[in-house]
Amino acid sequence: MKERIATSALQTGMFVAELDRPWLETPFLLQGFLIEDDRELALLRKHCQTVFIDRSRSVGVHARSPARQAITPPPARLPADFATVDEAQPDDFARICEYLRGNKTKRHTRKPAVNPVDGQSRLEPELLYSAPLIDDVKATLAQIRESLSLENREKIGQVGTLVTELASSVQRNPDALLWLTRLKSTDQYSYDHAVDVSIHTMIFARFLSLPNETVEGLGLTGMMQDIGKIDLPLEVLNKPGPLDDAEYLLVQSHVGSSVEMLLGQPGFDTGRINVVASHHERYDGSGYPRRLTGDKIKLEAELAGLMDAYCAMTRQRAYNTAVSHHQAIEELISLRDSKFRAVLIDQFIQCMGVYPVGAMVELNSGEVAVVIQQNRIRRLQPRVFIVLAADKSLERYPRTLDLLMQPATPDGEAYRIVRSLAPDAYGIDPRELYLG
């Protein structure tokens, strides 16, 4: 509920929701903001006599009604749950991330609303809607890997149904699925990697304007293409050092095992089986098991192999340390027209964007932020989440900024990104800031 208050009574920590004059007649180009310092107080008192504050979006003691201040507990750190996805708002991003990270969420029957202009859903509702799908996928994968009985046919059919739902989510908001691969990560590399590959492959295939049936098919093969590894000894799969020749040949055998397990299974026609059989082939003939070269590798199989390689680089493994997106892209660039066709790598870079989801960036205000959503038209103006203040101290009131909306810095300039940062820039671990 909004409360009208004289500007002389304003204090830091109050959220200004409305002015007594048009916003465009003031220096405050961002409509609605949290008062964080004396400079903002002085500007408000200079330009306005009264304003409306929103207690529900204020912080500290101002988050409670003054009349009930002594008896009302502070707002819960996490939402108990969201009855519908439509309840999620842009300023809930951090709370939703922390909530999804630590809880198995319930399925929502109502899909997120889609903007009729761009066909996209909002990030926060899509996170809430699709998170339970990821949980269900990983649970089903675990059941398949734990029991190789005739039940597999039913379980693999379930995976296909879930992948179809994930493909719809990719179409509505691909950035939400990229976030969920982070938020729903586990200590089980095989499950995480399968979901990573499936989602990245669908996002890339959609970017390439491949037919919906192909997008879904690639999502399903990406989820199951390494299923044959369940036959491999754990001491080989989790070996921290290099494999010897015998062990390497053993690992290569998982391709044949995967094909054998998936033959005749729901959703796996000849074309999709070929993707599974060929996703470790490489453009220069250095792959396996058939040493295929060039155009002998179908587009879908090469695409699946590229996503398999990229996701393996960016996920922590027993024998390899995870690298950042930018490091992985640099590695892929070095593989142009050797392991993969240059045009495919170039298109993937375009797909992920200059500032991909999860990238750390520094703004012209001096603040440090994490990119949380792409702008598909203006790629240099993504939506970001502020994690460090201008002096590089921990941001007391983390907030999201949509750079396309051209909010103003304290100096009156439009916010913009000035440079990319390493994931551990300024000694921080972004996961601790937005993943809880």
N, C-alpha and C positions, 0 to 999 in steps of 0.2 A: 504494500500500500504506500502511495506517495504522500509525503508530508510537506506542506509549505513552510518555509523557514526564512527568516531575514538573513541576508548574507553576513551581517555582523555577528550572527550566532553560529556560523559555519565552523567546522573543525576538520582537521585532516582525518581521513578514514571514512568520511561520509561520501555516499555515491550520489552525484548530481544527475538526476534523470530529466529535468526540464528547467528551462530558464523563464524569466518574465519578459523575454524578448526573443525574436528569432535567432537561432544559432548562427546563421550566416552574418549577422550584424556584430558578432563577437569573434575573438581569436580562437574560440573553441570549435575547431572544425570536426572534432570527434563528438558526435551527439551522445551524451551520456558517458561519464567518466568518474573515476575514484579520485578524490582530493588527496594528493600525496605530499604536498609541501606548501610552505608559506607563500611561494610565488603564485601558485594556483589560487590560493585564498585571496591574495591581493588583486588578482585579475578579476575574480568573481565579484569582489566588492566594488571594483572600479566600474564594471559594466552592468551590474544588476543590483536591484534592491532586495529582491526575494528570488528564491529558487525552490524547486521541488526536489526533495531527496527521497531515495528509495532505501528504506531500512533493510530490506531483504538482500540488497546488494552491497550494503555498507559493511565495514569490517570493525572488529574490536567491539568496544562498548556501544558503538553507534549501530550495531546490527540488531539491537534490541530496542523496543519502545521504552522511552525514558520512564514512563509510569510503572513499567513492570521490570525495570532493570535489575532489581535485587532478587527476583524470584524466577525469572525466565532463564533457562539454561542456554548456553551458546549453541549456534546451529551445529547439527551433526556434521562431522568431517566427511562422512560418506553418505550418499542417499541410501535409505533403507532398500529401495528398489524403485523402478519406474513402472507405473501401471501400464502406460502406453509409451511407445517410442516418441510420440509427439510431445511428450513432456520435456524432452531433452532440449536444452538451449545452448547457444554458443559459449556462454560463460561457464557451462558445466564440463568443459572438456577435461580439465585436470581431475575433477572428481570422478568422472566416468572412467577415465584411464585407470585410476587407482582402484576403483570398484571392480572393473572387469579383470584387473590383474589378480585380485585376491579372492574372487568369488566365481562359482559356477552359476551362470545366469539362466533364468527361465526363458522359454521360447515365447515370442510375441506373435500373435496371429495377424496383427495389422501391420502391413508393410509401411516403411517410411514414405511420406508424401514426396512426389517428384515435381520439381519445378517445370512447368510446361514450356518454358523458354529454352532451357538447355537440357532438359531431360534428366537432371541430376538431383539426387536427394541430398539433404544436409548431412554433414559428417557425423554429428553426435547421434542423431536417431539411427543412422546406418550402423554405427558401432554397436549400439544396444541390440539392434535386430539381428545382426549377423554373428555376434559373439557366440551365442548358443550353437550355431551351426558348426563353428570351429570345434567347440567342445564335443559335439556329437560325432564329427568326422574322426577326431583323434581317438574317441572311445571305440568307434567301430573298427578303426585300423588296429587298435590294440587287441580286440577280439579276434580279428582275422589272423594276426600274427601269433596269437597264443594257441589257436586251434586250427589246424589244417584239415578239417573234416569236410563233409558234404555241405555243412552249414555255410561254408565260404560263398557258395553261389548266392545265397540269400543276403549275406553281409556285403558282398561286392555290389549287389543290386542296391543296397542301402547307400553305399558310397556314391553310386551313380546318381541317386535321387538328391543327395546332399550337394553334390557338385553342381547339379542343375540349379539348385537354390543359390549357391555361391556365385554361379555365373550371372544370375540376375542381379545379385548385389554388386558384382564387378561392373555391370552395365549402369547401375544407378550411381555408384560412388566408388571407384577403384581405390581411392586413397584410404577409405575405411578398412578395406581388406588388408592393405599394406600395414596399417597400424595394428590390426588384429594379429598378424603374424608375429609382432613384437609382444603385444600384451598377453597373448595366450601361449607364449613359449614355455616349454617344459625342460626337463633334463633328459628327455628322450630324443636324441638327434634324429632317429629314423622317422618319427612321427612329425617333428617340426619341419624336417627337410621335405617330406612329402607334401605337407600343406604349403610350405614356401614355394616349391616348384609349381604346384597346381595353380596357385593364385597368381604368381608372376607370369606364368605361361598364358593364362586367360587374359590378364591385363595386356600383355604384349600382343597377343593374337587379336584382341579387340582393337588395339591401336592400329594394327595392320589392316583393319576392316575385313578380316576373314569372316565367313558366314557363322551365324550363331551356333549351328550344329558342329562346326569345326572347333569353335571356341570351347564348347562344352566337352567335346571329345578330347581335346588337348588337356583340359582340366582333369578329366578322368584318368588319362594315361599318365599325366604328371603325378597324380596321387598314388598310382599303383606300379609305375615302371620299375621300381627297385624292390618289389615285393619278394623277389627271389633271394634277396640277401638274408632272409630268415633261415636259409639253409646253411649259412656260413657260421663258423665258430666265432664266438664273441671275442676270443683272444686275438683273432685276426682283424675283425671289424674295428676293434678298439685299440689296436696296437699303437702306442705313442710314437714309434719310430718308423723308418722306411720299411716297406715290405720286401722280402726276398723274392726271387723269381717264382718259386713255387707258390708262395702266398699270393703274389700278384695274379698268377694264372687262376688261382682259386677264386679270387674276387671277381675276375672277369667272367667266371662261369655263372654269376648271378643273372646275367642277361638271358641265357638259355633257360635257367630255372624260372625266371619271371614269365617268359613266353609260354612255357609248359603249364604253369599254374593258371594263366589267364585265357588260354585257348578254350573257347566254348563258354566263357563266362559272360554274364549280361553286359552289353555295351561294348564288347570287344570283338568287332568285326575284323576283317583282314587288314584294313587300313590302319586301325589303331594298334593291332598286334605288330604291324611293321614299324610303327613309331617306337614301341617298346623295344623291339629287336635292334633298332638302329640309333637310339639316342646317345650311344657312346661312340658312334662313328664320327670321324673328323674330316673336314674338307680336304686336308692334305694327305689323307690315307693313313694317318697315325693312330686312328681309333681302333675299336674292336667291336664285335668279334670277327667281322668280315673284311676289314681294311678297305671299306668303300671310300671312293674319292669323288670330289666335285658334285656334279648334278646327279650322280647315282644315289646321293642321299636326298630323300624327299624333304621339301621345305618344312613340313610339320615335325619331322624327326630332328632336323638341324635346329629348329627353334626350341624343341624340347631339350636337346643337348646343351644349347647355349644357356637356357634358364637353369638347368641342372648344375652347370659349372658356376654360374654367377651366384646362385643360392648357396652352394657349397663354400665359396670363398667368404661369404658374409655371415656364416653361421659357425659358432665355436665347435670344434671337433677334437677328439682325443689326440689326433696327430697333427693338428693345424690350428693356429690362432685365427679367429675371425678378423677380417679387415673391413674398413669402412667402404661405403658405396663408391667414393671417389677412387680409392685404391683398387677396388675391384674393376671399375671402369678403365683405369689406366692399364691394368693387366689385360683386359679384353681388347683394348686398342692395340696392344702389342701382338695380339693373335689374329689381327685382320688379314684375311686371305691366306691364313695358314691353318689354324684350327677351325675357324668359322669364316664364312663369307663376309667381306668388309661391309657390304650393304646391309646385312642383317645386324651387325654390331652397331653400325651408324644409326639404324632405325631404333634400336633398343635405347641408345643414348638419348635420342629425341623423345622416346616414350617416357623415360624416367625424368627428364627435365634437367635444366641447369642446376636447380636447387631441389633435389628429390625429397620426398617425404622422409623425415627423420634427420635431415641434414642440419648441422649447426651453422648459424650465420651471424654476422655482426651487422647491426643497423647503423645508419648515419647518426643516430642519437647516442651511439656508444653502447646501447643495450645488446645483449646476446639472446638469440632466440632459436627455437627449433621449428623447422618447417613442418606444419601439420597437414597442409592441404595444398594441392597444386591449383594454379589458375590456368586452365586449359587454353585460354586465348592469349593472355599476357603472362608468359612464363616467368618473367622477372618480378612478378608481384604476387607471390603466394600468400597464403594465410599462415601466420606464425604464432608461436607461443613464447612469450617473454620469460626467460629463466634467470638472467642476470641483469642487474641495474647498470646504469651508465658507468658507475665506478667499479663494475665487475664484482660487486657484492651480490649475494643471493637476493633475488627479487622477493620482497616481502609480500607483495600482492600479485602473484603471477596472473597474466591476462593474455587473451588472444587478440591479435591485430590482423585485419584483412587489408593488406597493402593496396589492393585494388580500390578500396574505398577512400584512399588518400587521406588517412588521418594525419594530424600534424604533430611534429615533435615539439618539445617545450620551446624550441627556438622558432617555431612557426613554419618549418619546412615540412614538405611531404615526406613521410617515412619511406626509406628505400634500403635495400641491401647493399652493403659496400664490399663485402667479401665473404667467402666460405671459410669455415673453420674446421680444424681437426676435431673428431668426436670428443677428445679429452682436453680441448682448449681451456685455458685458465684453470686447469686442475679439477674440472668437474666431471661427474658422470651423469649425463642427462637422464639416464634411466631412473636414477634416484629422485629426480625432480618431477618427472611426469608419469612415472610408472608406479610410484609408491614403494 
